[in-house]
């Protein structure tokens, strides 16, 4: 791995765009899906919700930083609403499992919506309540005020597109999820 691979990505938020920061298990899965949704400008894997500044992937995996793996979704509200961003969110993961998505276990994989405004908080709470009717078990998704977002190292960005033929995780976990949601290539 080169120094460049370790440096974090840079998130650009164009004028008029909005941001959603979402944790739903492994960020590779969520990023791959949001990058295929019309109206999404970018989806960046990263870390949020913890107490360590500029954490590394290894630190987050050690479960001591308080951070969750998240994706920061930059979207054009003229093309896709925050409500629709959240509708996809509920379909992308199982929000009824605490600190777990499939074989990914730990607080870094928690289901969490980080809101960026009082309006987003209100929409997130209403969306969660509406989504509950689609799940037998209670939704455990946290809704919290957004904290600092730290982009993950470059090798985590656009992971599925760069590694779908190299990493079995892509074939057996990410690809079926994309197919289920009709977001596959």
OpenMM code with the backbone's topology and positions (N, CA, C; nanometers):
from openmm import Vec3, app, unit

residues = "UNK UNK UNK UNK UNK UNK UNK UNK UNK UNK UNK UNK UNK UNK UNK UNK UNK UNK UNK UNK UNK UNK UNK UNK UNK UNK UNK UNK UNK UNK UNK UNK UNK UNK UNK UNK UNK UNK UNK UNK UNK UNK UNK UNK UNK UNK UNK UNK UNK UNK UNK UNK UNK UNK UNK UNK UNK UNK UNK UNK UNK UNK UNK UNK UNK UNK UNK UNK UNK UNK UNK UNK UNK UNK UNK UNK UNK UNK UNK UNK UNK UNK UNK UNK UNK UNK UNK UNK UNK UNK UNK UNK UNK UNK UNK UNK UNK UNK UNK UNK UNK UNK UNK UNK UNK UNK UNK UNK UNK UNK UNK UNK UNK UNK UNK UNK UNK UNK UNK UNK UNK UNK UNK UNK UNK UNK UNK UNK UNK UNK UNK UNK UNK UNK UNK UNK UNK UNK UNK UNK UNK UNK UNK UNK UNK UNK UNK UNK UNK UNK UNK UNK UNK UNK UNK UNK UNK UNK UNK UNK UNK UNK UNK UNK UNK UNK UNK UNK UNK UNK UNK UNK UNK UNK UNK UNK UNK UNK UNK UNK UNK UNK UNK UNK UNK".split()
positions = [
    Vec3(0.0846, -0.1176, 0.0000),
    Vec3(0.0000, 0.0000, 0.0000),
    Vec3(0.0897, 0.1245, 0.0000),
    Vec3(0.0574, 0.2175, -0.0845),
    Vec3(0.1362, 0.3402, -0.0941),
    Vec3(0.0802, 0.4465, -0.0008),
    Vec3(0.1570, 0.5517, 0.0189),
    Vec3(0.1111, 0.6634, 0.1014),
    Vec3(-0.0200, 0.7200, 0.0455),
    Vec3(-0.0299, 0.7272, -0.0859),
    Vec3(-0.1496, 0.7804, -0.1491),
    Vec3(-0.2732, 0.6988, -0.1109),
    Vec3(-0.2580, 0.5660, -0.0997),
    Vec3(-0.3707, 0.4802, -0.0635),
    Vec3(-0.4229, 0.5100, 0.0769),
    Vec3(-0.3369, 0.5574, 0.1639),
    Vec3(-0.3758, 0.5843, 0.3016),
    Vec3(-0.4391, 0.7211, 0.3201),
    Vec3(-0.4101, 0.8128, 0.2296),
    Vec3(-0.4639, 0.9473, 0.2431),
    Vec3(-0.6139, 0.9449, 0.2192),
    Vec3(-0.6892, 1.0213, 0.2994),
    Vec3(-0.8346, 1.0192, 0.2835),
    Vec3(-0.8807, 1.0903, 0.1570),
    Vec3(-0.9979, 1.0492, 0.1137),
    Vec3(-1.0611, 1.1138, -0.0007),
    Vec3(-1.1035, 1.2547, 0.0384),
    Vec3(-1.1327, 1.3363, -0.0595),
    Vec3(-1.1818, 1.4718, -0.0357),
    Vec3(-1.3274, 1.4755, -0.0812),
    Vec3(-1.4146, 1.5277, 0.0050),
    Vec3(-1.5564, 1.5374, -0.0278),
    Vec3(-1.5860, 1.6795, -0.0734),
    Vec3(-1.6439, 1.6915, -0.1914),
    Vec3(-1.6832, 1.8214, -0.2447),
    Vec3(-1.8349, 1.8294, -0.2421),
    Vec3(-1.8853, 1.9407, -0.1890),
    Vec3(-2.0300, 1.9608, -0.1825),
    Vec3(-2.0640, 2.0823, -0.2677),
    Vec3(-2.1180, 2.0576, -0.3876),
    Vec3(-2.1514, 2.1691, -0.4767),
    Vec3(-2.2624, 2.2575, -0.4188),
    Vec3(-2.2659, 2.3800, -0.4626),
    Vec3(-2.3714, 2.4722, -0.4187),
    Vec3(-2.5080, 2.4137, -0.4544),
    Vec3(-2.5992, 2.4187, -0.3591),
    Vec3(-2.7339, 2.3670, -0.3799),
    Vec3(-2.7501, 2.2201, -0.3464),
    Vec3(-2.6399, 2.1509, -0.3260),
    Vec3(-2.6467, 2.0089, -0.2911),
    Vec3(-2.6746, 1.9939, -0.1423),
    Vec3(-2.7237, 1.8778, -0.1036),
    Vec3(-2.7457, 1.8443, 0.0367),
    Vec3(-2.6639, 1.7209, 0.0718),
    Vec3(-2.6511, 1.6968, 0.2017),
    Vec3(-2.5686, 1.5867, 0.2508),
    Vec3(-2.6507, 1.4989, 0.3440),
    Vec3(-2.6344, 1.3683, 0.3296),
    Vec3(-2.6892, 1.2696, 0.4225),
    Vec3(-2.5722, 1.1837, 0.4685),
    Vec3(-2.5628, 1.1572, 0.5981),
    Vec3(-2.4564, 1.0728, 0.6508),
    Vec3(-2.5222, 0.9533, 0.7173),
    Vec3(-2.4925, 0.8338, 0.6635),
    Vec3(-2.5669, 0.7137, 0.7003),
    Vec3(-2.4746, 0.5968, 0.7324),
    Vec3(-2.5017, 0.5304, 0.8436),
    Vec3(-2.4316, 0.4084, 0.8810),
    Vec3(-2.5272, 0.2911, 0.8695),
    Vec3(-2.4850, 0.1877, 0.7983),
    Vec3(-2.5722, 0.0721, 0.7755),
    Vec3(-2.4888, -0.0535, 0.7552),
    Vec3(-2.3907, -0.0731, 0.8407),
    Vec3(-2.3016, -0.1868, 0.8249),
    Vec3(-2.1775, -0.1450, 0.7494),
    Vec3(-2.1219, -0.2362, 0.6741),
    Vec3(-1.9998, -0.2104, 0.5984),
    Vec3(-2.0227, -0.0990, 0.4971),
    Vec3(-1.9355, -0.0005, 0.4977),
    Vec3(-1.9555, 0.1129, 0.4073),
    Vec3(-1.9388, 0.0760, 0.2610),
    Vec3(-1.8684, -0.0326, 0.2296),
    Vec3(-1.8511, -0.0717, 0.0895),
    Vec3(-1.9864, -0.0995, 0.0239),
    Vec3(-2.0756, -0.1672, 0.0972),
    Vec3(-2.2076, -0.2025, 0.0414),
    Vec3(-2.2913, -0.0782, 0.0153),
    Vec3(-2.2950, 0.0101, 0.1125),
    Vec3(-2.3811, 0.1281, 0.1040),
    Vec3(-2.3295, 0.2238, -0.0034),
    Vec3(-2.1986, 0.2428, -0.0067),
    Vec3(-2.1396, 0.3305, -0.1073),
    Vec3(-2.1690, 0.2797, -0.2481),
    Vec3(-2.1550, 0.1494, -0.2689),
    Vec3(-2.1795, 0.0909, -0.4016),
    Vec3(-2.3221, 0.1173, -0.4473),
    Vec3(-2.4170, 0.1060, -0.3565),
    Vec3(-2.5574, 0.1285, -0.3916),
    Vec3(-2.5845, 0.2758, -0.4207),
    Vec3(-2.5469, 0.3637, -0.3293),
    Vec3(-2.5776, 0.5057, -0.3491),
    Vec3(-2.5092, 0.5637, -0.4724),
    Vec3(-2.3929, 0.5120, -0.5074),
    Vec3(-2.3255, 0.5612, -0.6272),
    Vec3(-2.4006, 0.5269, -0.7551),
    Vec3(-2.5023, 0.4420, -0.7462),
    Vec3(-2.5804, 0.4021, -0.8636),
    Vec3(-2.7187, 0.4672, -0.8676),
    Vec3(-2.7497, 0.5503, -0.7723),
    Vec3(-2.8839, 0.6087, -0.7627),
    Vec3(-2.8860, 0.7460, -0.8287),
    Vec3(-2.9822, 0.7651, -0.9178),
    Vec3(-2.9961, 0.8919, -0.9885),
    Vec3(-3.0203, 1.0053, -0.8891),
    Vec3(-2.9479, 1.1128, -0.9058),
    Vec3(-2.9595, 1.2288, -0.8178),
    Vec3(-2.8505, 1.2346, -0.7132),
    Vec3(-2.7806, 1.1231, -0.6937),
    Vec3(-2.6679, 1.1213, -0.6003),
    Vec3(-2.5446, 1.1707, -0.6754),
    Vec3(-2.4827, 1.2723, -0.6193),
    Vec3(-2.3630, 1.3317, -0.6804),
    Vec3(-2.2397, 1.2501, -0.6421),
    Vec3(-2.2315, 1.2125, -0.5147),
    Vec3(-2.1197, 1.1297, -0.4688),
    Vec3(-2.1592, 1.0556, -0.3419),
    Vec3(-2.0922, 0.9452, -0.3199),
    Vec3(-2.1071, 0.8682, -0.1964),
    Vec3(-1.9653, 0.8347, -0.1512),
    Vec3(-1.9300, 0.8810, -0.0327),
    Vec3(-1.7942, 0.8672, 0.0177),
    Vec3(-1.7941, 0.7856, 0.1455),
    Vec3(-1.7154, 0.6790, 0.1485),
    Vec3(-1.7013, 0.5972, 0.2687),
    Vec3(-1.6183, 0.6721, 0.3714),
    Vec3(-1.6574, 0.6579, 0.4981),
    Vec3(-1.5825, 0.7248, 0.6035),
    Vec3(-1.6278, 0.6829, 0.7409),
    Vec3(-1.5941, 0.7680, 0.8381),
    Vec3(-1.6191, 0.7390, 0.9792),
    Vec3(-1.6827, 0.8602, 1.0444),
    Vec3(-1.7765, 0.8340, 1.1355),
    Vec3(-1.8407, 0.9437, 1.2079),
    Vec3(-1.8996, 0.8905, 1.3381),
    Vec3(-1.9244, 0.9825, 1.4290),
    Vec3(-1.9922, 0.9483, 1.5534),
    Vec3(-1.9022, 0.9126, 1.6690),
    Vec3(-1.7720, 0.9224, 1.6512),
    Vec3(-1.6798, 0.8843, 1.7575),
    Vec3(-1.6054, 1.0010, 1.8179),
    Vec3(-1.5065, 0.9677, 1.8991),
    Vec3(-1.4321, 1.0702, 1.9734),
    Vec3(-1.2867, 1.0853, 1.9284),
    Vec3(-1.2416, 1.0060, 1.8329),
    Vec3(-1.1036, 1.0130, 1.7854),
    Vec3(-1.1007, 1.0930, 1.6551),
    Vec3(-1.0142, 1.1937, 1.6501),
    Vec3(-1.0003, 1.2739, 1.5281),
    Vec3(-0.9186, 1.1969, 1.4246),
    Vec3(-0.9609, 1.2080, 1.2980),
    Vec3(-0.8905, 1.1446, 1.1864),
    Vec3(-0.8567, 0.9975, 1.2112),
    Vec3(-0.9562, 0.9155, 1.2446),
    Vec3(-0.9268, 0.7753, 1.2729),
    Vec3(-0.8860, 0.6996, 1.1469),
    Vec3(-0.8137, 0.5928, 1.1676),
    Vec3(-0.7793, 0.5030, 1.0577),
    Vec3(-0.8775, 0.3855, 1.0604),
    Vec3(-0.8805, 0.3122, 0.9523),
    Vec3(-0.9650, 0.1936, 0.9441),
    Vec3(-0.9302, 0.0951, 1.0560),
    Vec3(-0.8017, 0.0763, 1.0795),
    Vec3(-0.7573, -0.0159, 1.1833),
    Vec3(-0.8067, 0.0284, 1.3208),
    Vec3(-0.8012, 0.1582, 1.3489),
    Vec3(-0.8499, 0.2089, 1.4775),
    Vec3(-0.9999, 0.1852, 1.4922),
    Vec3(-1.0757, 0.2110, 1.3872),
    Vec3(-1.2204, 0.1921, 1.3922),
    Vec3(-1.2530, 0.0442, 1.4128),
    Vec3(-1.1792, -0.0432, 1.3456),
    Vec3(-1.2009, -0.1881, 1.3612),
    Vec3(-1.1672, -0.2366, 1.5018),
    Vec3(-1.0810, -0.1653, 1.5724),
    Vec3(-1.0474, -0.2006, 1.7109),
    Vec3(-1.1622, -0.1705, 1.8074),
    Vec3(-1.2655, -0.1016, 1.7592),
    Vec3(-1.3883, -0.0738, 1.8360),
    Vec3(-1.3659, 0.0170, 1.9566),
    Vec3(-1.2636, 0.1013, 1.9519),
    Vec3(-1.2355, 0.1900, 2.0647),
    Vec3(-1.2541, 0.3374, 2.0312),
    Vec3(-1.2848, 0.3702, 1.9057),
    Vec3(-1.2953, 0.5105, 1.8647),
    Vec3(-1.4355, 0.5665, 1.8812),
    Vec3(-1.5351, 0.4781, 1.8891),
    Vec3(-1.6747, 0.5224, 1.8928),
    Vec3(-1.7322, 0.5521, 1.7559),
    Vec3(-1.6512, 0.5455, 1.6523),
    Vec3(-1.6971, 0.5766, 1.5172),
    Vec3(-1.7739, 0.4604, 1.4557),
    Vec3(-1.8655, 0.4952, 1.3675),
    Vec3(-1.9343, 0.3990, 1.2826),
    Vec3(-1.8790, 0.4129, 1.1415),
    Vec3(-1.8797, 0.3025, 1.0680),
    Vec3(-1.8528, 0.3106, 0.9255),
    Vec3(-1.9771, 0.3739, 0.8639),
    Vec3(-1.9584, 0.4817, 0.7913),
    Vec3(-2.0702, 0.5551, 0.7320),
    Vec3(-2.0398, 0.5885, 0.5867),
    Vec3(-2.1434, 0.6321, 0.5190),
    Vec3(-2.1274, 0.6865, 0.3850),
    Vec3(-2.1878, 0.8258, 0.3857),
    Vec3(-2.1103, 0.9224, 0.3389),
    Vec3(-2.1623, 1.0573, 0.3248),
    Vec3(-2.2121, 1.0713, 0.1815),
    Vec3(-2.3427, 1.0877, 0.1700),
    Vec3(-2.4096, 1.0958, 0.0407),
    Vec3(-2.4352, 1.2428, 0.0088),
    Vec3(-2.3778, 1.2901, -0.1000),
    Vec3(-2.4026, 1.4256, -0.1484),
    Vec3(-2.5025, 1.4098, -0.2619),
    Vec3(-2.6157, 1.4810, -0.2517),
    Vec3(-2.7208, 1.4622, -0.3505),
    Vec3(-2.7831, 1.5940, -0.3934),
    Vec3(-2.8434, 1.5895, -0.5120),
    Vec3(-2.9114, 1.7049, -0.5691),
    Vec3(-3.0584, 1.6967, -0.5288),
    Vec3(-3.1039, 1.7844, -0.4380),
    Vec3(-3.2425, 1.7764, -0.3913),
    Vec3(-3.3461, 1.8071, -0.4996),
    Vec3(-3.3011, 1.8591, -0.6137),
    Vec3(-3.3929, 1.8805, -0.7260),
    Vec3(-3.4198, 1.7499, -0.7999),
    Vec3(-3.3307, 1.6504, -0.7798),
    Vec3(-3.3457, 1.5218, -0.8483),
    Vec3(-3.3901, 1.4096, -0.7547),
    Vec3(-3.3504, 1.4177, -0.6281),
    Vec3(-3.3866, 1.3150, -0.5302),
    Vec3(-3.4010, 1.3811, -0.3937),
    Vec3(-3.5053, 1.3462, -0.3246),
    Vec3(-3.5314, 1.4068, -0.1938),
    Vec3(-3.4585, 1.3318, -0.0826),
    Vec3(-3.4453, 1.3976, 0.0304),
    Vec3(-3.3886, 1.3326, 0.1482),
    Vec3(-3.4767, 1.2145, 0.1887),
    Vec3(-3.6075, 1.2299, 0.1747),
    Vec3(-3.6999, 1.1201, 0.2054),
    Vec3(-3.6681, 0.9974, 0.1198),
    Vec3(-3.6385, 1.0197, -0.0081),
    Vec3(-3.6077, 0.9079, -0.0987),
    Vec3(-3.4709, 0.8480, -0.0659),
    Vec3(-3.3757, 0.9325, -0.0273),
    Vec3(-3.2446, 0.8824, 0.0179),
    Vec3(-3.2657, 0.7860, 0.1346),
    Vec3(-3.3542, 0.8246, 0.2286),
    Vec3(-3.3808, 0.7388, 0.3436),
    Vec3(-3.4611, 0.6149, 0.3059),
    Vec3(-3.5495, 0.6243, 0.2087),
    Vec3(-3.6239, 0.5061, 0.1639),
    Vec3(-3.5257, 0.3995, 0.1130),
    Vec3(-3.4254, 0.4425, 0.0378),
    Vec3(-3.3222, 0.3490, -0.0068),
    Vec3(-3.2472, 0.2923, 0.1134),
    Vec3(-3.2188, 0.3766, 0.2099),
    Vec3(-3.1438, 0.3361, 0.3293),
    Vec3(-3.2096, 0.2168, 0.3983),
    Vec3(-3.3411, 0.2223, 0.4171),
    Vec3(-3.4106, 0.1122, 0.4857),
    Vec3(-3.4043, -0.0165, 0.4048),
    Vec3(-3.3984, -0.0047, 0.2723),
    Vec3(-3.3900, -0.1228, 0.1861),
    Vec3(-3.2490, -0.1804, 0.1777),
    Vec3(-3.1493, -0.1003, 0.2107),
    Vec3(-3.0093, -0.1411, 0.1938),
    Vec3(-2.9525, -0.2249, 0.3073),
    Vec3(-3.0235, -0.2319, 0.4192),
    Vec3(-2.9671, -0.3066, 0.5321),
    Vec3(-3.0786, -0.3536, 0.6247),
    Vec3(-3.0411, -0.4304, 0.7247),
    Vec3(-3.1360, -0.4755, 0.8258),
    Vec3(-3.1226, -0.3836, 0.9475),
    Vec3(-3.2145, -0.2894, 0.9633),
    Vec3(-3.2044, -0.1943, 1.0735),
    Vec3(-3.2526, -0.2502, 1.2077),
    Vec3(-3.2798, -0.3804, 1.2125),
    Vec3(-3.3306, -0.4405, 1.3370),
    Vec3(-3.2227, -0.5158, 1.4131),
    Vec3(-3.1014, -0.5201, 1.3604),
    Vec3(-2.9939, -0.5919, 1.4294),
    Vec3(-2.8974, -0.4902, 1.4907),
    Vec3(-2.8768, -0.5006, 1.6188),
    Vec3(-2.7918, -0.4064, 1.6914),
    Vec3(-2.6443, -0.4367, 1.6652),
    Vec3(-2.5735, -0.3365, 1.6144),
    Vec3(-2.4286, -0.3472, 1.5932),
    Vec3(-2.3900, -0.4672, 1.5068),
    Vec3(-2.4714, -0.4933, 1.4048),
    Vec3(-2.4432, -0.6095, 1.3198),
    Vec3(-2.5127, -0.5954, 1.1850),
    Vec3(-2.4409, -0.6379, 1.0814),
    Vec3(-2.4978, -0.6582, 0.9489),
    Vec3(-2.4340, -0.7855, 0.8961),
    Vec3(-2.5106, -0.8929, 0.8926),
    Vec3(-2.4569, -1.0210, 0.8477),
    Vec3(-2.3409, -1.0643, 0.9346),
    Vec3(-2.2270, -1.0942, 0.8711),
    Vec3(-2.1084, -1.1371, 0.9457),
    Vec3(-2.0278, -1.0214, 1.0023),
    Vec3(-2.0648, -0.8982, 0.9687),
    Vec3(-1.9952, -0.7805, 1.0205),
    Vec3(-2.0556, -0.7457, 1.1559),
    Vec3(-1.9749, -0.7620, 1.2612),
    Vec3(-2.0247, -0.7434, 1.3976),
    Vec3(-1.9385, -0.6424, 1.4717),
    Vec3(-2.0033, -0.5521, 1.5436),
    Vec3(-1.9337, -0.4540, 1.6255),
    Vec3(-2.0016, -0.3192, 1.6155),
    Vec3(-1.9741, -0.2304, 1.7095),
    Vec3(-2.0400, -0.0996, 1.7113),
    Vec3(-2.0096, -0.0140, 1.5888),
    Vec3(-1.9006, -0.0439, 1.5196),
    Vec3(-1.8675, 0.0317, 1.3985),
    Vec3(-1.9638, -0.0012, 1.2843),
    Vec3(-2.0418, -0.1070, 1.2992),
    Vec3(-2.1386, -0.1467, 1.1968),
    Vec3(-2.2822, -0.1110, 1.2351),
    Vec3(-2.2968, -0.0239, 1.3334),
    Vec3(-2.4314, 0.0099, 1.3804),
    Vec3(-2.5134, 0.0833, 1.2747),
    Vec3(-2.6428, 0.0717, 1.2896),
    Vec3(-2.7369, 0.1414, 1.2025),
    Vec3(-2.7605, 0.2793, 1.2635),
    Vec3(-2.7246, 0.3830, 1.1879),
    Vec3(-2.7340, 0.5185, 1.2418),
    Vec3(-2.7544, 0.6191, 1.1289),
    Vec3(-2.8414, 0.7148, 1.1550),
    Vec3(-2.8625, 0.8280, 1.0654),
    Vec3(-2.8104, 0.9511, 1.1378),
    Vec3(-2.7123, 1.0187, 1.0779),
    Vec3(-2.6606, 1.1430, 1.1335),
    Vec3(-2.7283, 1.2576, 1.0584),
    Vec3(-2.8128, 1.3310, 1.1278),
    Vec3(-2.8851, 1.4401, 1.0619),
    Vec3(-2.8030, 1.5685, 1.0644),
    Vec3(-2.8232, 1.6514, 0.9600),
    Vec3(-2.7464, 1.7746, 0.9421),
    Vec3(-2.8289, 1.9000, 0.9669),
    Vec3(-2.9552, 1.8836, 1.0002),
    Vec3(-3.0409, 1.9993, 1.0280),
    Vec3(-3.1622, 1.9504, 1.1073),
    Vec3(-3.2321, 2.0426, 1.1733),
    Vec3(-3.3554, 2.0019, 1.2426),
    Vec3(-3.4571, 1.9398, 1.1466),
    Vec3(-3.4619, 1.9891, 1.0230),
    Vec3(-3.5544, 1.9332, 0.9238),
    Vec3(-3.5178, 1.7888, 0.8908),
    Vec3(-3.3892, 1.7613, 0.8742),
    Vec3(-3.3466, 1.6234, 0.8486),
    Vec3(-3.3804, 1.5331, 0.9666),
    Vec3(-3.3650, 1.5836, 1.0883),
    Vec3(-3.3990, 1.5033, 1.2064),
    Vec3(-3.5468, 1.4660, 1.2026),
    Vec3(-3.6298, 1.5635, 1.1750),
    Vec3(-3.7749, 1.5405, 1.1691),
    Vec3(-3.8092, 1.4379, 1.0602),
    Vec3(-3.7485, 1.4516, 0.9442),
    Vec3(-3.7734, 1.3599, 0.8331),
    Vec3(-3.7227, 1.2198, 0.8685),
    Vec3(-3.6059, 1.2113, 0.9307),
    Vec3(-3.5490, 1.0816, 0.9682),
    Vec3(-3.6380, 1.0091, 1.0688),
    Vec3(-3.6885, 1.0827, 1.1669),
    Vec3(-3.7762, 1.0202, 1.2670),
    Vec3(-3.9052, 0.9706, 1.2032),
    Vec3(-3.9629, 1.0488, 1.1124),
    Vec3(-4.0858, 1.0079, 1.0434),
    Vec3(-4.0583, 0.8884, 0.9517),
    Vec3(-3.9452, 0.8899, 0.8851),
    Vec3(-3.9079, 0.7812, 0.7958),
    Vec3(-3.8888, 0.6513, 0.8734),
    Vec3(-3.8239, 0.6612, 0.9876),
    Vec3(-3.8025, 0.5428, 1.0729),
    Vec3(-3.9364, 0.4860, 1.1185),
    Vec3(-4.0254, 0.5709, 1.1616),
    Vec3(-4.1576, 0.5259, 1.2067),
    Vec3(-4.2340, 0.4592, 1.0922),
    Vec3(-4.2266, 0.5163, 0.9735),
    Vec3(-4.2958, 0.4583, 0.8575),
    Vec3(-4.2320, 0.3260, 0.8161),
    Vec3(-4.1002, 0.3166, 0.8239),
    Vec3(-4.0298, 0.1945, 0.7835),
    Vec3(-4.0596, 0.0776, 0.8770),
    Vec3(-4.0931, 0.1069, 1.0011),
    Vec3(-4.1153, 0.0009, 1.0991),
    Vec3(-4.2199, -0.0999, 1.0518),
    Vec3(-4.3183, -0.0549, 0.9759),
    Vec3(-4.4242, -0.1460, 0.9295),
    Vec3(-4.3699, -0.2548, 0.8369),
    Vec3(-4.2495, -0.2360, 0.7833),
    Vec3(-4.1895, -0.3339, 0.6936),
    Vec3(-4.1011, -0.4360, 0.7649),
    Vec3(-4.0895, -0.4231, 0.8970),
    Vec3(-4.0020, -0.5119, 0.9733),
    Vec3(-4.0776, -0.5734, 1.0910),
    Vec3(-4.0565, -0.7024, 1.1107),
    Vec3(-4.1204, -0.7730, 1.2213),
    Vec3(-4.0604, -0.7295, 1.3557),
    Vec3(-3.9276, -0.7188, 1.3595),
    Vec3(-3.8580, -0.6793, 1.4825),
    Vec3(-3.8436, -0.5279, 1.4888),
    Vec3(-3.8260, -0.4738, 1.6085),
    Vec3(-3.8106, -0.3278, 1.6223),
    Vec3(-3.6835, -0.2759, 1.5522),
    Vec3(-3.6962, -0.1621, 1.4893),
    Vec3(-3.5808, -0.0946, 1.4289),
    Vec3(-3.4960, -0.0359, 1.5419),
    Vec3(-3.3645, -0.0623, 1.5352),
    Vec3(-3.2732, -0.0134, 1.6388),
    Vec3(-3.1863, 0.1019, 1.5894),
    Vec3(-3.2151, 0.1523, 1.4728),
    Vec3(-3.1373, 0.2612, 1.4131),
    Vec3(-3.1352, 0.3833, 1.5040),
    Vec3(-3.0162, 0.4341, 1.5277),
    Vec3(-3.0004, 0.5567, 1.6050),
    Vec3(-3.0173, 0.6765, 1.5114),
    Vec3(-3.0727, 0.7831, 1.5638),
    Vec3(-3.0820, 0.9088, 1.4898),
    Vec3(-3.0096, 1.0118, 1.5755),
    Vec3(-2.8955, 1.0606, 1.5232),
    Vec3(-2.8094, 1.1487, 1.6014),
    Vec3(-2.7673, 1.2693, 1.5191),
    Vec3(-2.7376, 1.3774, 1.5892),
    Vec3(-2.6861, 1.4961, 1.5212),
    Vec3(-2.5514, 1.4632, 1.4578),
    Vec3(-2.5311, 1.5115, 1.3368),
    Vec3(-2.4062, 1.4860, 1.2652),
    Vec3(-2.2879, 1.5436, 1.3417),
    Vec3(-2.1814, 1.4666, 1.3436),
    Vec3(-2.0547, 1.5099, 1.4003),
    Vec3(-1.9549, 1.5169, 1.2848),
    Vec3(-1.8297, 1.5365, 1.3155),
    Vec3(-1.7286, 1.5419, 1.2108),
    Vec3(-1.7309, 1.4137, 1.1282),
    Vec3(-1.7157, 1.4295, 0.9999),
    Vec3(-1.7051, 1.3171, 0.9073),
    Vec3(-1.5608, 1.3074, 0.8629),
    Vec3(-1.5053, 1.1884, 0.8741),
    Vec3(-1.3675, 1.1644, 0.8320),
    Vec3(-1.3694, 1.0654, 0.7155),
    Vec3(-1.3368, 1.1116, 0.5942),
    Vec3(-1.3338, 1.0179, 0.4812),
    Vec3(-1.2367, 0.9030, 0.5084),
    Vec3(-1.2762, 0.7850, 0.4677),
    Vec3(-1.1891, 0.6683, 0.4814),
    Vec3(-1.0732, 0.6789, 0.3829),
    Vec3(-0.9750, 0.5974, 0.4054),
    Vec3(-0.8590, 0.5911, 0.3191),
    Vec3(-0.9032, 0.5648, 0.1746),
    Vec3(-0.8224, 0.6112, 0.0804),
    Vec3(-0.8578, 0.6009, -0.0614),
    Vec3(-0.8891, 0.4588, -0.1069),
    Vec3(-0.8216, 0.3594, -0.0513),
    Vec3(-0.8466, 0.2225, -0.0974),
    Vec3(-0.9863, 0.1730, -0.0599),
    Vec3(-1.0578, 0.2453, 0.0256),
    Vec3(-1.1963, 0.2102, 0.0589),
    Vec3(-1.2968, 0.2777, -0.0346),
    Vec3(-1.2546, 0.3771, -0.1073),
    Vec3(-1.3454, 0.4524, -0.1939),
    Vec3(-1.3735, 0.3756, -0.3227),
    Vec3(-1.4993, 0.3769, -0.3639),
    Vec3(-1.5406, 0.3090, -0.4871),
    Vec3(-1.4948, 0.1634, -0.4851),
    Vec3(-1.5018, 0.1049, -0.3667),
    Vec3(-1.4436, -0.0271, -0.3429),
    Vec3(-1.5032, -0.1352, -0.4331),
    Vec3(-1.6331, -0.1394, -0.4414),
    Vec3(-1.6975, -0.2439, -0.5214),
    Vec3(-1.6552, -0.2353, -0.6677),
    Vec3(-1.6605, -0.1167, -0.7248),
    Vec3(-1.6243, -0.1005, -0.8654),
    Vec3(-1.4793, -0.1392, -0.8910),
    Vec3(-1.3928, -0.1102, -0.7960),
    Vec3(-1.2499, -0.1383, -0.8130),
    Vec3(-1.2126, -0.2829, -0.7811),
    Vec3(-1.2965, -0.3524, -0.7045),
    Vec3(-1.2573, -0.4844, -0.6536),
    Vec3(-1.3571, -0.5964, -0.6780),
    Vec3(-1.4614, -0.5720, -0.7571),
    Vec3(-1.5677, -0.6730, -0.7690),
    Vec3(-1.5199, -0.8048, -0.8271),
    Vec3(-1.4142, -0.8034, -0.9046),
    Vec3(-1.3635, -0.9302, -0.9580),
    Vec3(-1.2464, -0.9852, -0.8752),
    Vec3(-1.2036, -0.9104, -0.7738),
    Vec3(-1.0866, -0.9509, -0.6949),
    Vec3(-1.1209, -0.9984, -0.5538),
    Vec3(-1.2229, -0.9403, -0.4925),
    Vec3(-1.2532, -0.9693, -0.3529),
    Vec3(-1.3839, -1.0479, -0.3435),
    Vec3(-1.3808, -1.1686, -0.2870),
    Vec3(-1.5026, -1.2488, -0.2756),
    Vec3(-1.6164, -1.1786, -0.1997),
    Vec3(-1.5835, -1.0885, -0.1074),
    Vec3(-1.6862, -1.0135, -0.0341),
    Vec3(-1.7765, -0.9388, -0.1333),
    Vec3(-1.7151, -0.8840, -0.2363),
    Vec3(-1.7926, -0.8113, -0.3369),
    Vec3(-1.8918, -0.9040, -0.4068),
    Vec3(-1.8445, -1.0229, -0.4432),
    Vec3(-1.9294, -1.1174, -0.5163),
    Vec3(-2.0405, -1.1748, -0.4293),
    Vec3(-2.0096, -1.2072, -0.3046),
    Vec3(-2.1052, -1.2797, -0.2208),
    Vec3(-2.1891, -1.1923, -0.1285),
    Vec3(-2.1480, -1.0686, -0.1071),
    Vec3(-2.2244, -0.9802, -0.0179),
    Vec3(-2.2791, -0.8585, -0.0924),
    Vec3(-2.1931, -0.7852, -0.1595),
    Vec3(-2.2361, -0.6601, -0.2236),
    Vec3(-2.3192, -0.6863, -0.3494),
    Vec3(-2.2701, -0.7711, -0.4378),
    Vec3(-2.3395, -0.7950, -0.5642),
    Vec3(-2.4835, -0.8438, -0.5447),
    Vec3(-2.5109, -0.9412, -0.4558),
    Vec3(-2.6508, -0.9831, -0.4358),
    Vec3(-2.7405, -0.8703, -0.3843),
    Vec3(-2.6839, -0.7841, -0.3002),
    Vec3(-2.7604, -0.6706, -0.2493),
    Vec3(-2.7973, -0.5756, -0.3628),
    Vec3(-2.7018, -0.5479, -0.4490),
    Vec3(-2.7278, -0.4600, -0.5637),
    Vec3(-2.8297, -0.5229, -0.6589),
    Vec3(-2.8195, -0.6536, -0.6782),
    Vec3(-2.9151, -0.7232, -0.7658),
    Vec3(-3.0552, -0.7186, -0.7067),
    Vec3(-3.0669, -0.7417, -0.5773),
    Vec3(-3.1974, -0.7382, -0.5105),
    Vec3(-3.2661, -0.6031, -0.5289),
    Vec3(-3.1861, -0.4978, -0.5279),
    Vec3(-3.2395, -0.3622, -0.5389),
    Vec3(-3.2403, -0.3109, -0.6836),
    Vec3(-3.2063, -0.3990, -0.7773),
    Vec3(-3.2023, -0.3640, -0.9209),
    Vec3(-3.1045, -0.2487, -0.9467),
    Vec3(-2.9917, -0.2524, -0.8765),
    Vec3(-2.8881, -0.1503, -0.8934),
    Vec3(-2.7593, -0.2098, -0.9510),
    Vec3(-2.7659, -0.3353, -0.9969),
    Vec3(-2.6460, -0.3987, -1.0504),
    Vec3(-2.6158, -0.3482, -1.1906),
    Vec3(-2.4944, -0.3745, -1.2316),
    Vec3(-2.4481, -0.3270, -1.3634),
    Vec3(-2.5166, -0.4001, -1.4765),
] * unit.nanometer
topology = app.Topology()
chain = topology.addChain("A")
for resn in residues:
    res = topology.addResidue(resn, chain)
    for name in ("N", "CA", "C"):
        topology.addAtom(name, app.Element.getBySymbol(name[0]), res)
